[in-house]
Amino acid sequence: KSHRRENGLFIYQDPKSGLHLQIPLMGSRSTESSDSLAFPHSPGIFDWPVEKYLPILLPELTFGEHVVIPAFYGKRCTTGLGLRNSFFFRYEQPELITKEQKVVSGMGNCKVNWTFLGDKITSEFVFTVKNPTQMDSMRYVLALGAPHSRYRIGTTFALGEESLRASVEKDDFQANWADPEVVAEDPEYRTYYGKIHYLQVLQRNHPLIMRPGQQYRLTVTFQPDIVLADE
């Protein structure tokens, strides 16, 4: 078996809606950053804070001292055409990895599948463990922001009234949406292009005993309401 980690950058564009995004699958020099996490980066649509770690559009699982997230590396990375001319980006993590980028050997694995069809995005994360394991908590964060009020052009993309139109299609972690957290006045929640106004967190704050041989799946879809900033 090869122990080589695979890294790269997946880029997707939908000409009809104008949606343009990239998913980095690579390590980072900083453990307190969201810049290199493997979620769709699209300023004004899928935003993230500068120099601050948050599990943006990714499930973060806590097992005692280990806080794992499906980012930083993959194996068997694949892109291609799916059903109805959709595009997909898939990768596996044979060993889980922490947010500090340390591999946790022997605990479990994760498979990730992103699917893109026009302006609709589907994300699927499938976790398995090798032994009965207690997961202490899980969280998944949406950061809802806006472009800078002055330093922008009129054709800058932003979210409309219907926002990301996020829908949880499958959740084996039985998590719940917390009340939106207002962070508009907090300087820690600035983006490279504006600021974040709200955090929407899907979370489970009580333990779950995960069993070997069972898959734990989280599937979330998006169809963002994309508008121009000056509309």
C-alpha positions as CSV (number, residue, x, y, z in Angstrom):
1,K,0.0,0.0,0.0
2,S,1.2,3.5,-0.7
3,H,1.5,5.9,2.2
4,R,1.7,8.9,-0.1
5,R,-0.8,11.7,0.8
6,E,-2.6,13.4,-2.1
7,N,-3.1,17.2,-2.1
8,G,-4.5,19.5,-4.7
9,L,-7.1,22.2,-5.6
10,F,-10.5,21.5,-7.1
11,I,-12.1,24.3,-9.1
12,Y,-15.7,24.5,-10.2
13,Q,-17.6,27.2,-12.1
14,D,-21.3,27.4,-13.2
15,P,-21.6,29.8,-16.1
16,K,-25.3,30.3,-15.7
17,S,-25.4,31.5,-12.1
18,G,-21.8,32.8,-12.1
19,L,-20.9,30.6,-9.1
20,H,-17.2,30.1,-8.9
21,L,-15.5,28.2,-6.1
22,Q,-12.4,26.2,-5.2
23,I,-11.8,23.4,-2.6
24,P,-8.2,23.2,-1.3
25,L,-7.0,19.8,-0.1
26,M,-3.7,20.7,1.4
27,G,-1.9,21.4,4.7
28,S,-1.5,24.7,6.4
29,R,1.3,26.4,8.3
30,S,-1.2,27.7,10.8
31,T,-3.5,25.6,13.0
32,E,-5.6,28.7,13.7
33,S,-6.9,29.3,10.2
34,S,-9.7,28.2,7.9
35,D,-7.9,29.2,4.7
36,S,-6.8,25.7,3.8
37,L,-9.8,23.7,5.0
38,A,-11.4,21.5,2.3
39,F,-14.7,23.4,1.8
40,P,-15.9,25.5,-1.2
41,H,-14.2,28.9,-1.0
42,S,-16.3,31.5,-2.8
43,P,-16.1,35.1,-1.4
44,G,-19.5,36.6,-0.7
45,I,-21.2,33.2,-1.0
46,F,-19.3,30.7,1.0
47,D,-17.3,32.9,3.4
48,W,-14.7,32.1,6.1
49,P,-13.0,34.2,8.8
50,V,-9.4,35.5,8.4
51,E,-6.8,33.9,10.8
52,K,-9.4,32.0,12.8
53,Y,-10.3,28.3,12.8
54,L,-13.9,27.2,12.3
55,P,-15.1,24.0,10.8
56,I,-16.8,25.8,7.9
57,L,-19.0,23.4,5.9
58,L,-17.2,20.4,7.4
59,P,-18.2,18.2,10.3
60,E,-15.8,18.5,13.3
61,L,-15.9,15.4,15.6
62,T,-14.4,15.4,19.1
63,F,-13.1,12.2,20.6
64,G,-11.6,13.0,23.9
65,E,-8.4,15.0,23.2
66,H,-8.7,14.5,19.5
67,V,-10.7,17.0,17.4
68,V,-10.8,15.6,13.9
69,I,-11.9,17.2,10.6
70,P,-12.0,15.8,7.0
71,A,-9.4,18.2,5.6
72,F,-5.7,18.7,4.8
73,Y,-5.1,15.5,2.9
74,G,-6.7,12.7,0.9
75,K,-6.1,9.4,-0.8
76,R,-7.7,8.1,-4.0
77,C,-8.7,11.6,-4.9
78,T,-11.0,11.5,-7.9
79,T,-12.9,14.0,-10.1
80,G,-15.2,13.2,-12.9
81,L,-18.7,13.4,-14.5
82,G,-21.7,12.0,-12.6
83,L,-25.4,11.6,-13.2
84,R,-27.2,14.3,-15.3
85,N,-23.8,15.8,-16.3
86,S,-22.9,16.7,-12.7
87,F,-19.3,16.9,-11.6
88,F,-17.9,15.3,-8.5
89,F,-14.8,15.5,-6.3
90,R,-14.1,12.6,-4.0
91,Y,-11.4,11.6,-1.6
92,E,-10.8,9.2,1.3
93,Q,-8.9,9.5,4.6
94,P,-7.8,6.0,5.7
95,E,-6.8,7.6,9.0
96,L,-8.6,10.5,10.7
97,I,-6.7,13.7,11.1
98,T,-7.0,16.4,13.8
99,K,-7.4,20.1,13.3
100,E,-3.8,20.4,14.3
101,Q,-3.0,18.2,11.3
102,K,-1.9,15.2,13.3
103,V,-3.0,11.8,12.0
104,V,-4.8,9.6,14.6
105,S,-3.8,6.1,13.8
106,G,-6.2,3.2,14.3
107,M,-9.3,5.1,15.2
108,G,-11.3,5.2,12.0
109,N,-11.6,6.7,8.5
110,C,-13.7,9.1,6.4
111,K,-14.9,9.3,2.8
112,V,-15.9,12.7,1.3
113,N,-18.0,13.3,-1.8
114,W,-18.8,16.8,-3.2
115,T,-21.2,16.9,-6.2
116,F,-22.0,19.9,-8.4
117,L,-24.9,20.3,-10.7
118,G,-25.4,23.8,-12.0
119,D,-25.7,26.0,-8.9
120,K,-26.7,23.0,-6.6
121,I,-24.0,21.6,-4.4
122,T,-24.2,18.3,-2.4
123,S,-21.7,17.4,0.3
124,E,-21.5,14.0,1.9
125,F,-19.2,12.8,4.7
126,V,-19.1,9.2,5.8
127,F,-17.3,8.2,9.0
128,T,-16.5,4.7,10.3
129,V,-14.6,3.6,13.4
130,K,-12.5,0.5,13.9
131,N,-13.5,-0.1,17.6
132,P,-16.4,1.1,19.8
133,T,-15.6,4.7,20.3
134,Q,-17.3,7.6,22.1
135,M,-17.7,10.7,20.1
136,D,-18.1,13.5,22.7
137,S,-19.5,16.2,20.3
138,M,-19.9,17.3,16.7
139,R,-20.3,20.7,15.1
140,Y,-20.7,22.0,11.5
141,V,-20.6,25.8,10.8
142,L,-22.1,28.0,8.2
143,A,-20.6,31.5,8.1
144,L,-23.0,34.1,6.6
145,G,-21.2,37.2,5.5
146,A,-21.4,40.2,3.1
147,P,-18.9,42.1,0.9
148,H,-17.2,45.2,2.2
149,S,-19.7,48.1,2.3
150,R,-17.3,50.5,0.5
151,Y,-14.4,48.6,-1.0
152,R,-16.2,46.6,-3.6
153,I,-17.6,46.9,-7.1
154,G,-21.3,46.6,-8.1
155,T,-20.9,43.2,-9.7
156,T,-19.5,41.6,-6.5
157,F,-21.4,38.5,-5.6
158,A,-23.5,38.4,-2.4
159,L,-26.2,36.2,-0.9
160,G,-29.8,37.2,-1.5
161,E,-32.8,36.9,0.8
162,E,-32.9,33.1,0.6
163,S,-29.2,32.8,1.6
164,L,-27.5,29.5,1.1
165,R,-30.7,27.4,1.0
166,A,-28.9,24.8,3.0
167,S,-30.8,21.5,3.7
168,V,-29.6,18.6,5.8
169,E,-30.6,15.5,3.8
170,K,-29.0,12.9,6.1
171,D,-27.6,13.2,9.6
172,D,-26.7,10.0,11.5
173,F,-25.2,12.2,14.3
174,Q,-28.7,13.5,15.2
175,A,-27.5,17.0,15.5
176,N,-29.6,20.2,15.9
177,W,-29.3,23.7,14.6
178,A,-28.4,26.2,17.3
179,D,-29.8,29.7,17.4
180,P,-27.9,32.0,14.9
181,E,-24.9,33.7,16.5
182,V,-24.6,37.4,15.7
183,V,-20.9,38.2,15.1
184,A,-21.1,41.3,12.9
185,E,-19.4,43.6,15.4
186,D,-16.7,41.1,16.4
187,P,-13.4,42.0,14.7
188,E,-12.3,38.3,14.8
189,Y,-14.9,37.5,12.2
190,R,-13.7,39.6,9.3
191,T,-13.2,38.0,5.9
192,Y,-10.7,39.0,3.2
193,Y,-13.5,40.8,1.4
194,G,-15.9,42.0,4.1
195,K,-17.2,40.6,7.3
196,I,-19.3,37.8,8.7
197,H,-22.7,38.7,10.2
198,Y,-24.0,35.4,11.5
199,L,-22.8,31.9,12.4
200,Q,-25.2,29.1,11.9
201,V,-24.1,26.0,13.8
202,L,-25.3,22.4,13.5
203,Q,-24.2,20.7,16.7
204,R,-24.5,17.7,18.9
205,N,-23.3,18.4,22.5
206,H,-23.8,15.0,24.1
207,P,-21.9,11.7,23.5
208,L,-22.6,9.2,20.8
209,I,-21.2,5.7,20.9
210,M,-20.0,4.9,17.4
211,R,-19.9,1.2,16.5
212,P,-17.5,-0.6,14.1
213,G,-19.1,-1.7,10.9
214,Q,-21.6,1.1,10.9
215,Q,-21.5,4.1,8.7
216,Y,-22.2,7.6,10.1
217,R,-23.2,9.9,7.3
218,L,-23.8,13.6,7.1
219,T,-25.3,14.9,3.8
220,V,-26.0,18.6,3.3
221,T,-27.1,20.4,0.1
222,F,-26.9,24.0,-1.0
223,Q,-28.4,26.1,-3.7
224,P,-27.2,29.6,-2.9
225,D,-29.4,32.6,-3.8
226,I,-26.7,34.6,-5.7
227,V,-27.2,38.3,-6.3
228,L,-25.0,41.3,-7.2
229,A,-24.0,43.4,-4.2
230,D,-25.6,46.6,-5.5
231,E,-28.9,45.1,-6.6
